[in-house]
Amino acid sequence: MAPETLVQLETRRLSALFNRNVIVREVSLPFPRHTVTAIIGPSGCGKSTFLRCLNRMHELSEGGWATGQVMLDGHDIYGGSMEAVDVRRQVGMVFQRPTPFPTMSIYDNVAAGLRVNGRIPRKQMDEVVERALTQAALWDEVKDRLKGSAVALSGGQQQRLCVARAVAPAPEVLLLDEPTASLDPAGTQRIEELCTELKKRYTIVIVTHNMQQAARVSDFTAFFYMGRLIEVGATQQMFTKPNDPQTEAYITGRFG
């Protein structure tokens, strides 16, 4: 998939469980630096659970735990040397539905993740908020109403605000869990365009149920089925000549 030196994030025989139920089974998968990898597969195949393991959010679910390794820049995020809160600063996440903090302003939504680190000078905070909103392609639309309510934004704007909140702490990796599932076509297009820009700065992993979206935005595609990684490869190859018949059946719509 990519030379080891280019791999920023990697799972090694990663399994995810709820109590004794295995949801994801021994997945080994590298994520090359500054690329977009799409995770595809039918509903219930473990895509989102796998994604949540990449920044230790799975363990926040009742009965959720994982085995194996998730290597970030050569360090195992489950190895004991990294605190979960530090992992989540380095590996940001955007969820399926926009999740702005409803009682906070646009400005405070973006700044929320930074304040966990302690008091930051106002000028520095202003600069980071502007940078994050600019990276999320939202600054020009909200710069004159930063103190306004975040929930007054449109659905697509709210999702881009969540992207800004995720990138404000300057993570290395950005996880997107079906980020356009609740958006209209215009909002979907903006998020897809954003992926192309953001991969210049971050390594991106996106879970999507939309085959066309995976083909448009990703450099690599990984197909999951019943908790297992069936096949991974360059997106163009996966969509034109997959190696596994199960992958071909799913991509061509024969099941899913």
N, C-alpha and C positions, 0 to 999 in steps of 0.2 A: 504493500500500500504506500509506504514512504520510508526513506531511510530513517534509522532509529534516531539520528541526530536531529531530525526535523519533527519528531513526535513530542508534543507538549504534554498531552494527557493520554493515559493508557490504562485500560483495565486488564487485569491478569486473573483469569479463572474466577471472575466475580459472580457470586450468587446472591440473590436477594430473597429474603423470606419474610413471611408474616407468621409468627410463632413457628409451627413446623411445616407450613405450606411453602414450597419452593415456587417462586414466581419467575425468577430469572436464574438460569442454570449455567454456571461456569463459562461466562462470556469473556473472551480475550479480544480486545479491540483497541487499536491505536487511533489517535486523533492528531493528524499533522497540524503543525503550527500555521496559523493564519489561513485556515481553510474552513469550509462549511461541510459538515457531515450530517446527512439526513438519516434519521432512524424511521423506517417504515415497517408496516406489518398490520394484520387485522386487529380489531379491538380486543383487548384482553390478553395480548401476547407478551406484555411486560415492558413495553416501550417506555412509558412514563415512570414506572418503578425503577427501571434501569437508569433513566435520566436523573432521578432524585438521589440515586446512590452516588452520583458523580460530585455532589457537594454536601453529602451526608445529611440530606433532608429526609431520606427514607427512614432513618432511625427516629425521627420525630413522630412517625405514625405508630399507633398502638400495636405492639407486637412486632414492629419492623426491625430487622437486623440484617447484616450482610457478612459474607465471608469472601476471601480472596483479597485482591489488592486493587487500589486505584492510585496510579502513580501520576503525580503532578510535578513536572520538572525533576523527575527522578526520586521524589519523596512520596512515600505511601501515606495518603491522607487518613488512613485508618490505623497507621502504625504506632500511634501514641505520642509522637513528637509534635503533632499539629492539633491545635484546638479547633473544634467544629466551627466556632464563630470566625476564626481566621480563614478556614477553608472557604466559607461562604463569602468572605470578602474577595477572595481570589477567584472564585468560581460563582459568578452572578447568575441569577435565574429570573426568567419571565414566564408567567403562567398562562394557561389557556384563556382565562377571562381577565380583562383589565382589573387590577387590584390597587387603585390609588387609595391612600389613607383618606377616608371621607371627611374627617374633621380638620385636615391640614390644607394649607394653601399649595399652589403649584410649586412654589419655591421650597417650602418645607418638605414636600414629598421627595424632592430630589435630594435635599440635604439630610434626610432622615438617616441614611446609612452611614453618613460621615460623622454624625454626632456620637455614634457608638464609640468612636476613637477618642472622645474627650473634646474639650473646647477648642474650636478652630477660629482664628481671627476672621472677622467679618469680611474683610477684603478678599482673603483667600477663599472663604466659602462662596462669595459672589462669583469668583473666577471659576471655581469648580462647577457650580450650578450652571453657569453659562456654557462651559465646555460640554457638560453632559447633555444639556438640552440641544446644543448645536450638533453633537454626534448623533442624537436621536432625531434629527431633522425637525425639531419642534421650536427652536428658539425664536425664529421669526414670527411664529404664530402666537407666542405667549409672552414675549419680552415686555409688553406693555401692561400685562395683568398678572404678574408673578404672585401677587398677594391674593389673587382671586381663588375661588374654590376649584379644586382639582376635579370634582365630580360634575362641574359645569361644562367640561370639555366633552367633545364627541367621543364615541367609543374608540375610534382609531387614534385620536389624540391621547386618550387615556392610556392606551397600550404603548404608545411611543413615550409617554411620561414614565411608564413602568420600565421601559428600556433605559431611559435617562437615569432613573433611580438605581438600576442595576449596574450601569457603567460609571456612576459617580465615584465609587471608591477605587476606580482604575483596576478592575480585575484582569486576569489573564485569559479567562475562559468565560464564555457566555452561553448559558443553556436556555433554549426556547422550547416550551412545551405546548405545541399546537397554538402558536401565538396569534393566528388569524382565524381560529375556529369560530369566534363570535363577531367577526368584523364583516362589513360589506365589501364588495369588490374593490372600491377605491381605497379603503383602509388596508385591505390585504395587499394591494399593489405597493403601497407606501412601505409596509413592513418588509416585503420581499426586496424592494430596492435598498432598504436600510441594511439588509443582510450583506449585500454586495459591498457596501461602504464599510460596515463594521468589521468585516473579516480582515481589512487592512491593519486593524489594531488588535483584534481578538481572535481567538480560536472559537468557532461556533459549532454547537451541536443542537440540531433542531429535530424534534419529534413532529411528524406530520402524517395525517391520514390522506393527504391530497397528493396523488402521484404526480400531477402536473407541477405542483409547487416544488416537490422534491427535485424534479428534473430541471426546473428553472433556477433554483437558488443554490444547489449543493455541488460540491466538487466530488464528494464520495457519498455513497449510499450503503446503508447496512439494513438487511432484511431480517426481521425477527419473526419467529413463529413458535407458539406454545412455549415461550420463555427461553428459547434457544436462538443463538445467532446462526442463521442458515447460510448467509453469504454476504460478503462485503467487497466493494470494488469501486473503481471510478464510475461516476454516475452515468456517463454516456455508455459505457460498456454494460452496466447493470440494466439499463433500459432498452438496449438494442440486442444484446447477446448475453443474457445471464447464464451462468454455468449450471445452476441447480434448477431442476424442473419445477420445484415448489416456488422458487422466485419468479420464474416465468409465468406460472399459473396465477400468481397474485398480481403481478404487474399488468398482465393482460386481462384481468378482471374475471377470471374463471372461478375465483373464490375470494372471500374477504368480507 
